[in-house]
Amino acid sequence: MLARNAESLYWIGRYVERADDLARILDVAVHHLLEDSTVDPDRTSRSLLKVLGVEPPDGTLDVWSLTERVAYSRENSGSIVDSLARARENARGAREVTSTEMWECLNTTVNGLASRERAARLLGPHEFFRYVEERAAMFAGLADSTLSRDDGYRFLLLGRSVERVDMLVRLLLSRAGDRTLSPSWVTVLRSAGAHDTYLRTYRGALDAGRVVEFLLLDRLFPRSVFHAMRTAETALEELDNRPRSRIGARAEAPRLLGRARSELEFLRPGMLLEELQPRLLALLDTCTEVNEAVALQYFHSAPWVAWTDADARQDEMHVEAEL
């Protein structure tokens, strides 16, 4: 597969997952701000922007300025609209390795954002967020049902999984200092799309330790950090066509993922809440390092070599000597 197509599929997976996760996080956050009058909108909005890596603007923030910056903005990199537009542009340049259904889904989604945005400004942002979540789910389903399980699919899945880890870790960071019995942990579960599954798993018992354990370590829930990391590891193993090394991972990206996943997997029970914030920040750094390692291994072509006059003259001399 061409490096440019592999890179496009990788970033399509990341951008669509980013838009989906942002819509989920903002949908719950906006409802929380509107329903609870005791919450300070400016402080909560700034805390959320900081976790998302978005520079907060000057002035007081509220629900509307928060959604304007993170959801509707076309100038701010990383917003929902910007992420979906970037996903479509990548799909436009990689039409030969994506299905027609995937392209039509992305194109229709981006074209429908303007009308949904106008409705959201009048009626509230929930409809906009729900539209993004539904279209992202449709795109994921079309990718799963229309792509061959070849390298292209693996790059798409790798990008989706790396972004999922990154966004879920950021979501947990936003609540890392809350009390163990704080109702804000319900907000975390709902933002991750995990509330119903968590209640069925733990039979309704709400506890910060169990919430963090479920979102970080659950092996069966597809949006957990552990599950996403294992999916990314599997994709990388299948992308590496070389014989397996007898002494560990050959490439940097699998090594980084394996080390981070092992550190989580083999923690003693009950220790997740201890030093939770440093552990989450280390996972964010791992996501950045994995992204750089994947780009270096798969996307960067050989550097262009500038021929000098001396090089050209030396080649001419070799040709003359052979003649």
C-alpha positions as CSV (number, residue, x, y, z in Angstrom):
1,M,0.0,0.0,0.0
2,L,1.2,3.5,-0.8
3,A,2.4,5.5,2.2
4,R,0.0,8.4,1.4
5,N,-3.0,6.1,1.3
6,A,-1.9,4.4,4.6
7,E,-1.5,7.8,6.2
8,S,-4.9,9.0,4.9
9,L,-6.7,5.9,6.3
10,Y,-4.9,6.3,9.6
11,W,-6.0,9.9,10.0
12,I,-9.5,9.2,8.8
13,G,-9.8,6.8,11.7
14,R,-8.4,9.3,14.1
15,Y,-10.5,12.3,12.9
16,V,-13.9,10.4,12.9
17,E,-13.2,9.0,16.3
18,R,-12.2,12.5,17.6
19,A,-15.4,14.0,16.3
20,D,-17.5,11.2,17.9
21,D,-15.8,11.4,21.3
22,L,-16.0,15.2,21.4
23,A,-19.7,15.1,20.6
24,R,-20.2,12.6,23.4
25,I,-18.2,14.6,25.9
26,L,-19.8,17.9,25.0
27,D,-23.3,16.5,25.0
28,V,-23.0,15.4,28.6
29,A,-21.1,18.5,29.7
30,V,-23.6,20.9,28.2
31,H,-26.5,19.0,29.9
32,H,-24.7,19.1,33.2
33,L,-24.1,22.9,32.9
34,L,-27.7,23.6,32.0
35,E,-29.3,21.4,34.6
36,D,-27.0,22.1,37.6
37,S,-27.2,25.8,38.7
38,T,-24.5,25.2,41.3
39,V,-21.8,24.6,38.7
40,D,-19.6,27.5,37.6
41,P,-19.8,27.5,33.8
42,D,-16.6,29.5,33.3
43,R,-14.5,27.3,35.5
44,T,-16.0,24.0,34.2
45,S,-15.6,25.1,30.6
46,R,-11.9,26.2,31.1
47,S,-11.2,22.9,32.8
48,L,-12.7,20.9,29.9
49,L,-10.8,23.0,27.3
50,K,-7.5,22.5,29.2
51,V,-8.0,18.7,29.2
52,L,-8.9,18.7,25.5
53,G,-5.7,20.6,24.7
54,V,-7.7,23.7,23.5
55,E,-6.4,27.2,24.3
56,P,-9.2,29.0,26.3
57,P,-10.2,32.4,24.9
58,D,-10.3,35.6,26.8
59,G,-13.4,36.6,28.6
60,T,-16.0,34.6,30.5
61,L,-17.0,31.2,29.1
62,D,-20.5,29.7,29.1
63,V,-22.3,26.8,27.4
64,W,-22.6,28.7,24.1
65,S,-19.0,29.9,23.8
66,L,-17.8,26.4,24.8
67,T,-19.8,24.7,22.0
68,E,-18.9,27.5,19.6
69,R,-15.2,26.8,20.1
70,V,-15.1,23.0,20.4
71,A,-18.1,22.0,18.2
72,Y,-18.8,24.6,15.4
73,S,-15.5,26.4,14.9
74,R,-13.9,26.0,11.4
75,E,-10.8,28.0,12.4
76,N,-9.8,26.1,15.5
77,S,-8.0,22.9,14.8
78,G,-9.5,19.9,16.6
79,S,-13.1,21.0,16.7
80,I,-15.9,18.6,15.6
81,V,-16.5,20.5,12.3
82,D,-12.8,20.7,11.6
83,S,-12.2,17.0,12.4
84,L,-14.9,15.8,10.1
85,A,-13.8,18.2,7.3
86,R,-10.2,16.8,7.6
87,A,-11.6,13.2,7.5
88,R,-13.4,14.0,4.3
89,E,-10.3,15.6,2.7
90,N,-8.3,12.5,3.6
91,A,-11.0,10.3,2.1
92,R,-11.1,12.4,-1.0
93,G,-7.4,11.8,-1.6
94,A,-7.6,8.0,-0.9
95,R,-10.7,7.1,-2.9
96,E,-9.0,4.0,-4.4
97,V,-8.6,2.4,-0.9
98,T,-12.0,3.4,0.6
99,S,-15.4,2.2,-0.4
100,T,-18.0,4.3,-2.1
101,E,-20.3,4.0,0.9
102,M,-17.6,5.3,3.2
103,W,-16.9,8.3,1.0
104,E,-20.7,9.1,0.6
105,C,-21.2,8.8,4.4
106,L,-18.4,11.3,5.1
107,N,-19.4,13.7,2.3
108,T,-23.1,13.7,3.4
109,T,-22.1,14.2,7.0
110,V,-20.0,17.2,6.3
111,N,-22.6,18.7,4.0
112,G,-25.2,18.3,6.6
113,L,-23.3,20.0,9.4
114,A,-24.3,23.5,8.4
115,S,-28.1,22.9,8.7
116,R,-27.6,21.0,12.0
117,E,-25.5,23.9,13.3
118,R,-28.2,26.4,12.5
119,A,-30.8,24.3,14.2
120,A,-28.6,23.8,17.3
121,R,-28.1,27.6,17.6
122,L,-31.9,27.9,17.9
123,L,-33.0,24.8,19.7
124,G,-29.8,23.7,21.6
125,P,-26.8,21.7,20.7
126,H,-28.1,18.2,21.6
127,E,-29.4,17.6,18.1
128,F,-26.0,18.5,16.6
129,F,-24.2,16.2,18.9
130,R,-26.6,13.3,18.3
131,Y,-26.2,13.8,14.5
132,V,-22.4,13.6,14.8
133,E,-22.6,10.5,17.0
134,E,-25.0,8.7,14.7
135,R,-23.0,9.5,11.5
136,A,-19.7,8.4,13.2
137,A,-21.4,5.1,14.1
138,M,-22.7,4.7,10.6
139,F,-19.2,5.3,9.2
140,A,-17.7,2.8,11.5
141,G,-20.3,0.2,10.5
142,L,-19.7,0.9,6.8
143,A,-16.0,0.5,7.2
144,D,-16.4,-2.8,9.1
145,S,-18.8,-4.1,6.5
146,T,-17.3,-2.8,3.2
147,L,-13.5,-3.0,3.6
148,S,-11.4,-6.1,3.1
149,R,-9.4,-7.0,6.2
150,D,-6.2,-5.9,4.5
151,D,-3.6,-3.3,5.5
152,G,-5.9,-0.4,4.6
153,Y,-8.5,-1.6,7.2
154,R,-5.7,-2.1,9.7
155,F,-4.5,1.4,9.4
156,L,-8.0,2.8,9.8
157,L,-8.5,0.6,12.9
158,L,-5.1,1.6,14.3
159,G,-5.9,5.3,13.9
160,R,-9.4,4.8,15.5
161,S,-7.9,2.9,18.5
162,V,-5.0,5.4,19.2
163,E,-7.5,8.3,19.2
164,R,-9.9,6.4,21.4
165,V,-7.2,5.9,24.0
166,D,-6.2,9.5,23.8
167,M,-9.7,10.9,24.2
168,L,-10.7,8.5,27.0
169,V,-7.6,9.4,29.0
170,R,-8.4,13.1,28.6
171,L,-11.9,12.4,29.8
172,L,-10.6,10.7,32.9
173,L,-8.1,13.5,33.5
174,S,-11.0,15.9,33.8
175,R,-12.2,14.1,36.9
176,A,-9.0,12.7,38.3
177,G,-9.2,14.8,41.4
178,D,-12.9,14.3,42.2
179,R,-14.2,12.5,45.3
180,T,-14.7,8.7,45.1
181,L,-18.4,9.0,45.6
182,S,-18.9,12.2,43.5
183,P,-21.8,12.1,41.0
184,S,-19.5,13.4,38.4
185,W,-18.3,9.8,37.7
186,V,-21.7,9.2,36.2
187,T,-20.9,12.0,33.8
188,V,-17.7,10.3,32.9
189,L,-19.5,7.0,32.1
190,R,-22.1,8.7,30.0
191,S,-19.5,10.7,28.1
192,A,-17.7,7.5,27.2
193,G,-20.9,5.7,26.2
194,A,-20.3,3.3,29.0
195,H,-23.1,4.0,31.5
196,D,-25.5,1.2,30.7
197,T,-22.8,-1.4,30.3
198,Y,-21.1,-0.4,33.6
199,L,-24.4,-0.7,35.5
200,R,-25.0,-4.2,34.1
201,T,-21.4,-5.2,34.9
202,Y,-21.3,-3.9,38.5
203,R,-25.1,-4.2,39.1
204,G,-25.5,-0.5,39.8
205,A,-22.8,0.0,42.3
206,L,-21.2,3.4,41.6
207,D,-17.7,3.9,42.9
208,A,-14.8,5.9,41.4
209,G,-12.4,3.0,41.7
210,R,-14.7,0.7,39.8
211,V,-15.4,3.4,37.1
212,V,-11.7,3.9,36.5
213,E,-11.1,0.2,36.5
214,F,-13.9,-0.4,34.0
215,L,-12.8,2.4,31.6
216,L,-9.1,1.6,31.8
217,L,-9.0,-2.2,32.2
218,D,-12.2,-3.9,31.0
219,R,-11.3,-6.6,28.4
220,L,-14.8,-6.8,26.9
221,F,-16.0,-3.2,26.6
222,P,-14.8,-2.0,23.2
223,R,-14.3,1.6,24.3
224,S,-12.0,0.8,27.3
225,V,-8.4,1.9,27.2
226,F,-7.2,-1.7,27.5
227,H,-9.4,-3.0,24.7
228,A,-8.4,-0.1,22.4
229,M,-4.7,-0.7,23.1
230,R,-5.0,-4.4,22.4
231,T,-6.8,-3.7,19.1
232,A,-4.0,-1.2,18.1
233,E,-1.3,-3.8,19.0
234,T,-3.0,-6.5,16.9
235,A,-3.2,-4.1,14.0
236,L,0.5,-3.3,14.3
237,E,1.4,-7.0,14.5
238,E,-0.6,-7.7,11.3
239,L,1.0,-4.7,9.5
240,D,4.5,-5.9,10.3
241,N,5.1,-8.6,7.7
242,R,8.6,-9.5,9.0
243,P,9.1,-12.7,11.0
244,R,8.5,-12.2,14.7
245,S,11.5,-11.4,16.8
246,R,12.6,-14.0,19.4
247,I,13.5,-11.3,21.9
248,G,10.7,-8.8,21.7
249,A,9.1,-6.2,19.5
250,R,11.2,-5.1,16.5
251,A,9.4,-1.8,15.9
252,E,9.0,1.2,18.3
253,A,5.2,1.6,18.2
254,P,4.4,-2.0,19.3
255,R,7.0,-1.7,22.0
256,L,5.5,1.5,23.4
257,L,1.9,0.1,23.3
258,G,2.9,-3.2,24.9
259,R,4.8,-1.5,27.7
260,A,1.9,0.9,28.5
261,R,-0.7,-1.9,28.3
262,S,1.4,-4.2,30.6
263,E,1.8,-1.5,33.2
264,L,-1.9,-1.1,33.3
265,E,-2.8,-4.8,33.1
266,F,-0.6,-6.0,35.9
267,L,-1.3,-3.3,38.5
268,R,-2.3,-4.6,41.9
269,P,-6.1,-4.5,42.5
270,G,-7.2,-1.2,44.1
271,M,-4.1,0.7,43.0
272,L,-5.6,2.5,40.0
273,L,-6.7,5.6,42.0
274,E,-3.2,5.9,43.5
275,E,-1.2,8.4,41.4
276,L,-4.0,8.3,38.8
277,Q,-3.2,11.7,37.3
278,P,0.6,10.9,36.6
279,R,-0.5,7.5,35.1
280,L,-3.0,9.2,32.8
281,L,-0.5,11.8,31.7
282,A,2.0,9.0,30.9
283,L,-0.7,7.4,28.7
284,L,-1.1,10.7,26.9
285,D,2.6,10.8,26.2
286,T,2.5,7.2,25.0
287,C,-0.2,8.1,22.5
288,T,1.9,11.0,21.2
289,E,5.0,8.7,20.9
290,V,3.1,5.9,19.2
291,N,1.7,8.4,16.7
292,E,5.2,9.6,15.9
293,A,6.6,6.1,15.7
294,V,3.8,5.0,13.3
295,A,4.4,8.0,11.1
296,L,8.2,7.4,11.0
297,Q,7.8,3.7,10.2
298,Y,5.0,3.8,7.7
299,F,4.3,7.2,6.3
300,H,7.7,8.9,5.7
301,S,9.1,8.1,2.4
302,A,12.9,8.0,1.8
303,P,14.3,11.5,1.9
304,W,14.9,13.3,-1.4
305,V,18.6,13.3,-2.3
306,A,20.0,16.4,-3.9
307,W,22.5,15.6,-6.6
308,T,25.6,17.8,-6.6
309,D,27.8,18.6,-9.6
310,A,30.6,16.5,-8.0
311,D,28.2,13.5,-7.8
312,A,27.2,13.9,-11.4
313,R,30.8,14.2,-12.6
314,Q,31.8,11.1,-10.6
315,D,29.0,9.1,-12.3
316,E,30.1,10.3,-15.7
317,M,33.7,9.1,-14.9
318,H,32.4,5.7,-13.9
319,V,30.5,5.4,-17.1
320,E,33.5,6.4,-19.2
321,A,35.7,3.9,-17.4
322,E,33.3,1.1,-18.1
323,L,33.2,2.0,-21.8
